[in-house]
Amino acid sequence: MTLELSKVKRNIQDHLQEGMLLVVGTGLSIAEGIPSMGQLADYLKKEIPLKLATAPDPAWNQIVSALDAGDHLEAAMGKVTLKPTTVEKIIAATAELISSAEQEVFSQVLTGTRVLPFTSFVKHLFKAGKKFHLITPNYDRLIEFATEAAEIGVDSRFFGYLLGRSNPKRSADSHRESCFTRKNPAFRPLPCLCVHKPHGSLDWFDVSGRLVRLPINIDKIPVIITPGASKYRESFRCAFDEQRTSGNRAATNATRLMFIGYGFNDDHLEQYLCPGLKLTKPTIILAKELTDNAKKVIENSKGIDVIALCTVSKTDLRTRIVTSNREELIVNEQFWNLEGFNKGVI
């Protein structure tokens, strides 16, 4: 069956309302200049041997061999057990690479030479509601930065100006303002995006055995879960579990979903978002390319309103629109990326 573009746009516009959960993957960050997994792998292959010069780890050589044989980074690192000191070096190098790219984006926005598409997107989104939830496995802070650039608050689930401690209630309370209802004091919500980061963030640090959020540069390795980082999974299990549990709760309570640049390759997240790679709620998917798992999700979700926007092929950047009912439409515009989506769909 063929689709009518005007009807697709109308359905998507109606989809963007309070109760929708956003799930943002690395595709959004890569589009803004944050290194991809492939670029990270190349960087680690160059940097880690230098950092291991005085304390070699044979397991790293196995990872390099797997990468050279065609494995992607996560698959290669999942095959071996690295020394804790090697894991720390991998996390440090990962943070260095991503932080450098992130700072470049921040500088361009602050000097007025660039506007992030996510900023334009949330400005439109928050016309439909006061609070939205977002889950992301990304370590960078482009989402938070872009949201605040739109003058919308970000609930990080940490409370504190420079020394943020995990305190979801106080963090949420800081996004309310006092008012009077029939002369009685009350509180009303302020526009706020609640961000859940189950894989950690570049501004999370271990300070005396406690996880804190520090938006300042310090000489410490961020607490992020990279492939092979089992040590950090164990050390801060409670903190990561809180982020994951709160994200799972948001997924359960959501009335609809929207995935941006997400590949459906996180088993833990998908237990709540699409168990068995099958969606149970109306869903919009934006992606440059649909991964094999994304295709399975769409195929398995017949009967649920699912609309996916992606490229026609690697060399054809027009938009292919597909639905879970096997309807399809190709249009000339690039609606699959957030900038084109903002301008042409919403």
Residue pairs with C-beta under 8 A, 6 or more apart in sequence:
1 325
1 326
1 327
1 328
2 327
2 328
2 329
3 321
3 323
3 327
3 328
3 329
4 329
5 321
5 329
5 331
8 307
8 321
8 329
9 345
11 305
11 307
12 284
12 307
12 345
12 346
13 345
13 346
15 256
15 258
15 282
15 284
15 307
16 124
16 125
16 128
16 258
16 346
17 128
17 129
17 256
18 128
18 129
18 130
18 131
18 132
19 129
19 254
19 255
19 256
20 132
20 254
20 255
20 256
20 257
20 258
21 132
21 133
21 134
21 135
21 250
21 251
21 254
21 256
21 257
21 258
22 132
22 133
22 134
22 135
22 258
22 260
23 134
23 135
23 136
23 257
23 258
23 259
23 260
23 262
23 269
23 273
24 134
24 135
24 136
24 138
24 143
24 259
24 260
24 261
24 262
25 136
25 137
25 138
25 259
25 260
25 261
25 262
25 263
26 34
26 36
26 37
26 137
26 138
26 261
26 263
27 260
27 261
27 262
27 263
27 287
27 288
28 118
28 138
28 142
28 143
28 260
28 261
28 338
29 138
29 140
29 142
29 261
30 36
30 261
31 117
31 261
31 288
31 337
31 338
32 105
32 116
32 142
33 101
33 104
33 105
34 98
34 101
34 102
34 105
34 138
34 140
34 142
35 43
35 97
35 98
35 101
37 72
37 73
37 74
38 72
38 73
39 97
40 73
40 94
40 97
40 98
41 67
41 72
41 73
41 76
43 93
43 97
44 73
44 90
44 93
44 94
45 64
45 67
47 93
48 60
48 86
48 89
48 90
48 93
49 60
51 89
51 92
51 93
52 60
52 86
52 89
55 83
55 85
57 82
57 83
57 85
57 86
59 80
59 81
59 82
59 83
59 86
60 82
60 86
62 79
62 80
63 76
63 77
63 79
63 80
63 82
66 75
66 76
66 79
67 73
67 76
71 79
73 227
74 227
76 227
77 90
77 226
77 227
77 228
78 227
78 228
80 228
81 228
81 230
82 90
82 228
84 231
87 226
87 228
87 229
87 230
87 231
87 232
88 221
88 231
90 226
90 228
90 229
91 221
91 222
91 224
91 226
91 229
91 232
92 221
94 139
94 224
94 226
95 139
95 202
95 221
95 222
95 224
98 139
98 140
98 202
99 202
101 140
102 140
102 141
102 142
102 202
105 114
105 116
105 142
105 145
106 145
108 114
109 115
109 116
109 145
109 149
115 149
116 142
116 145
116 146
116 149
117 337
117 338
117 339
117 341
117 342
118 142
118 143
118 146
118 147
118 338
119 146
119 147
119 149
119 150
120 150
120 339
120 342
121 338
121 341
121 342
121 346
122 146
122 147
122 150
122 152
122 193
123 150
123 152
124 342
124 346
125 132
126 132
126 150
126 152
126 191
130 189
130 190
130 191
130 192
131 175
131 189
131 191
131 192
131 193
131 194
132 193
132 194
133 193
133 194
133 196
133 247
133 250
133 254
134 143
134 193
134 194
134 195
134 196
135 196
135 197
135 198
135 247
135 250
135 251
135 269
136 143
136 195
136 196
136 197
137 197
137 198
137 199
137 266
137 269
138 197
138 199
139 197
139 199
139 200
139 201
139 202
139 222
139 224
140 202
141 201
141 202
141 203
143 193
143 195
144 154
144 156
144 195
147 153
147 154
147 193
148 154
152 191
152 192
152 193
153 175
153 190
153 191
153 192
153 193
154 192
154 193
154 195
155 171
155 172
155 174
155 175
155 192
155 193
155 194
155 195
156 164
156 171
156 195
156 213
157 166
157 167
157 168
157 171
157 194
157 195
157 196
157 242
157 243
157 246
158 164
158 165
158 166
158 167
158 171
158 212
158 213
159 165
159 167
159 170
159 171
159 174
160 212
160 213
162 214
162 215
162 216
163 212
163 214
164 212
164 213
164 214
164 215
165 210
165 212
165 213
166 211
166 212
166 213
166 239
166 242
168 242
168 246
172 194
175 189
175 190
175 192
176 187
176 188
176 189
176 190
177 187
177 188
177 190
178 185
178 186
178 187
179 185
179 186
179 187
179 188
180 186
194 250
196 243
196 244
196 246
196 247
196 250
197 243
198 225
198 240
198 243
198 244
198 247
198 268
198 269
199 224
199 225
199 240
200 222
200 223
200 224
200 225
200 232
200 240
201 213
201 222
201 223
201 224
202 222
202 224
203 213
203 214
203 215
203 222
204 211
204 212
204 213
204 214
204 222
204 223
204 224
204 239
205 211
205 212
205 213
205 214
205 218
205 220
205 221
205 222
205 223
206 220
206 223
206 235
206 236
207 214
207 220
211 223
211 236
211 239
223 232
223 236
223 239
224 232
225 232
225 233
225 240
233 240
244 268
247 269
247 272
248 271
248 272
251 257
251 269
251 272
251 273
252 272
254 281
255 281
255 282
256 281
256 282
256 283
256 284
257 273
257 279
257 281
257 282
257 283
257 284
258 283
258 284
258 285
258 286
259 283
259 284
259 285
259 286
259 287
260 286
260 287
260 338
261 286
261 287
261 288
262 285
262 287
262 294
263 287
263 291
263 293
263 294
264 270
264 274
264 277
264 291
264 293
264 294
264 296
264 297
265 291
265 293
270 277
273 279
274 280
274 297
274 301
276 300
277 293
277 296
277 297
277 300
278 297
278 300
278 301
279 297
279 300
279 301
279 304
279 306
279 324
280 304
281 304
282 304
282 305
282 306
283 301
283 304
283 305
283 306
283 307
284 306
284 307
284 308
284 309
285 294
285 297
285 298
285 306
285 307
285 308
285 309
285 310
286 308
286 309
286 310
286 336
286 337
286 338
286 341
287 294
287 308
287 309
287 310
287 336
288 310
288 311
288 336
288 337
289 310
289 311
289 314
290 298
290 308
290 310
294 308
297 306
298 306
298 308
298 322
298 323
298 324
299 324
301 324
302 324
302 325
302 326
303 324
304 324
305 323
305 324
306 323
306 324
307 321
307 322
307 323
308 321
308 322
308 323
309 319
309 320
309 321
309 335
309 336
309 341
310 319
310 320
310 322
310 336
311 317
311 318
311 319
311 320
311 334
311 336
312 318
312 319
312 320
312 330
317 334
318 330
318 331
318 332
318 333
318 334
319 330
319 331
319 332
319 333
319 334
319 335
319 336
319 340
320 328
320 329
320 330
320 336
321 328
321 329
321 330
321 331
321 335
322 328
333 340
333 344
334 340
335 341
335 344
335 345
